[in-house]
Amino acid sequence: LSYQNAYKSKSTQQVMTLFLFLLISLPFALCNVIELTSENSHLVKSGEWFIRVYSPDCEWSQSISGPWADLGKWAEDKPYSIAEINLSSRNSLGTQMWVSKTPMLIHVKEGVYKVFKGIIHSNQFRSKFETWKSFLEENLSDSLEPLPWYQTPGSITMKLYSVLKDNSNLLPLLGIIFSIVIFLLKFVSVFSTVDDNKKLK
């Protein structure tokens, strides 16, 4: 009996040792992916960034966490910064973003925000990683339209949106008002573009 107790004790110690090792190693394994918050958001103003906007309780967000970490390791010695924004964090940069669904991938170069349109959900690990890798290496972001100024983090409208999110009691009503404002801004932007095209003709 004493032999069995000693064996169980040794097994428990080995499990605990392995757990502590993984716990200590985890931050180093994830260090290639930068967590963006309202405190370090100024970093995005320069350089080229590829950002994953996610929610911890979203199944689809979690499904791409592995390939995203791998992309971060690949970009370690390259001119790209791989980052992520946790929408559940109170000081997250996500409080200043209009996110309709997660996960959402955003490309930022010299402060210009563009929403990635390509493979996000897939059962093939390599297809996601290779698609994102090619997107960066081949400068495919050049074909994407920049986010309008009123949807860019740091803009007056997004700062207002952030304040509204902090006032949960007023959020339903103010959220509707804010949505209407965004719709009107989009309409004005489209109308202005059409008008400019007519003048060019």
Secondary structure, 3 states (H helix, E strand, C coil): CHHHHHHHHHHHHHHHHHHHHHHHHHHHHCCCCEECECCCHHHHHCCEEEEEEECCCCHHHHHCHHHHHHHHHHHHHCCCEEEEEECCCCCEHHHHCCCCCCCEEEEEECCEEEECCCCCCCCCHHHHHHHHHHHHHCCHHHHCCECCHHHCCCCHHHHHHHHHHHCCCCHHHHHHHHHHHHHHHHHHHHHHHHHHHHHHC
